[in-house]
Amino acid sequence: MFEEWSLNFESSTPCYLQIYSYIKSCIFSGTLPIGTKLPTQKELAIQFGVNRSTVVTATELLAADDLIKSNGKGGTIVKNNASSLNAPPPPNWTSYIHAGSHYPNKSTVQLINNNEHRTDIYALTRPELSKELFIPEMLKEMRMYNALDPDSLGYDHPNGNFLLRENLCSYYADLGVKVNPDQILIVSGALQALYLISAGILFRGSAILTEAQSYIYSVNVFQSAGMRLFGIPADENGISIANLEKTHSQTNASILYSIPNFNNPTGILMSEERKKRLYQFCQNRKLPVIEDDTYRELYFTERKPIPLKFYDTNELILLVGSCSKVLFPGFRLGWIVGTKPVIDRLADIKTQIDLGTNTLSQRLMNFLVESTYYSQHLEHIRGCLRERRDFVLDILNRNFHGLCSWSIPKGGVYIWLSINPNISVSKLFQRCLKNKVLFCPGDIYSSHANNSIRISYSYLPLRDLECSLLLLKQCMLEELNLMS
Ligand SMILES: Cc1ncc(COP(=O)(O)O)c(C=O)c1O
């Protein structure tokens, strides 16, 4: 405490007054909230380089102002601050908070957000790549390249860095998707793409179709804009077309949001056959699609999965991509590929929201794509993630029979576990949290309760992955014993 401050011994203001004024300003600014314990007088004297009597005089003045008091245990605490002394009470922020139009996160999501960065917790929730999965040479080159160049730090074109958009055009051309730079908008992550779409092209009250288990349920992007989500069941090949047809007819939905390649949370890879049928259906019904393609590059299959956009001959699909799961979420870098009028509309809104995506991330992305690093990195992480998936599957096979079932993901970073119905997932979540293991309960990804959980194998070191899974097993057994 107080390390950043020192006395001015040259000043004509006596030292005790300087100390008094400084501590008072800390209390008034809120740096020292009510109840804060102050260092002892001896400690303060040593810290400020003065006699103890100087500190005593300063603290007597603070006590006379009713700002500090003894805590009865030989220490001193802050008793009052500006507002508790004489300032008018603060505004009723609670009523403002309830007035905001954006829905809060579900309480479980808030709990996860507030706990998953703790260093003492095993976060089976985190989907980012473990730092040991990055090729050291690539990180070194990125550090060297990232010298700040004032030319690249100004505001950029509303659609984002032109070179990056050109690079994305080449990337998609290799996948058989032909686009121009003006059909691409660079955004601050895929989540922003979804916000722009909800704010820019959909009516309040619109119905949105999606897989019954979907990332979109865990964020209130459409719901806060007054839209309704309708979940369509999926099997191991992806969304059910028969159910889609039925629900579309009932709801007259405006758009379909789908994650065909390695769905979050289920990990399902939509088969090519299903993709063709899905596209055909949407084309016949003139139903636009938001294709969230965040995980496609993380495939373990022999054939590279194709985006739905590959079939798009009718400008039906808005393809959303992101660097978050293949590189760094901290880049906050994503993109939307779509028909030009929609891209122009969304770019126009984006300029009103954040005036463009971080230019350094865009520049670094160009560097990686133009060197061989990006393709090397993708190849490397696919191998590492596959090994990690097998590592976890092996632990599951050896330990979890009777406790849960799972299917083998063909890519991505998640395993979706269907938990023994005799175990309550919400109780399991609380028990695990007490034991410092965090997972994502399935109901945050759905409008219905379900007895599933999502675990990620990309983030924790292997040793921690194993420890956390064994703790998870222990907690499941304890929950089962409580039931019997
Ligand atoms: C399917 C899906 N879309 C979008 C996002 C948001 O990604 P970004 O970090 O690019 O905003 C996530 C993040 O987990 C996701 O799983």
The ligand as an SDF file (V2000), in Angstrom:
LIG
                    3D

 16 16  0  0  0  0  0  0  0  0999 V2000
  -19.6450  -20.9110  -32.4290 C   0  0  0  0  0  0  0  0  0  0  0  0
  -18.9990  -19.6760  -31.8930 C   0  0  0  0  0  0  0  0  0  0  0  0
  -19.2060  -18.4980  -32.5240 N   0  0  0  0  0  0  0  0  0  0  0  0
  -18.6560  -17.3670  -32.0890 C   0  0  0  0  0  0  0  0  0  0  0  0
  -17.8550  -17.3450  -30.9560 C   0  0  0  0  0  0  0  0  0  0  0  0
  -17.2390  -16.0480  -30.5240 C   0  0  0  0  0  0  0  0  0  0  0  0
  -15.9360  -16.0110  -31.0090 O   0  0  0  0  0  0  0  0  0  0  0  0
  -15.0410  -14.7070  -31.0950 P   0  0  0  0  0  0  0  0  0  0  0  0
  -14.0070  -14.8430  -30.0360 O   0  0  0  0  0  0  0  0  0  0  0  0
  -14.4550  -14.7400  -32.4750 O   0  0  0  0  0  0  0  0  0  0  0  0
  -15.9240  -13.5170  -30.9040 O   0  0  0  0  0  0  0  0  0  0  0  0
  -17.6250  -18.5350  -30.2600 C   0  0  0  0  0  0  0  0  0  0  0  0
  -16.8220  -18.5320  -29.0410 C   0  0  0  0  0  0  0  0  0  0  0  0
  -16.7370  -19.4700  -28.2900 O   0  0  0  0  0  0  0  0  0  0  0  0
  -18.2080  -19.7280  -30.7360 C   0  0  0  0  0  0  0  0  0  0  0  0
  -18.0230  -20.9080  -30.1250 O   0  0  0  0  0  0  0  0  0  0  0  0
  1  2  1  0
  2  3  1  0
  2 15  2  0
  3  4  2  0
  4  5  1  0
  5  6  1  0
  5 12  2  0
  6  7  1  0
  7  8  1  0
  8  9  2  0
  8 10  1  0
  8 11  1  0
 12 13  1  0
 12 15  1  0
 13 14  2  0
 15 16  1  0
M  END
$$$$
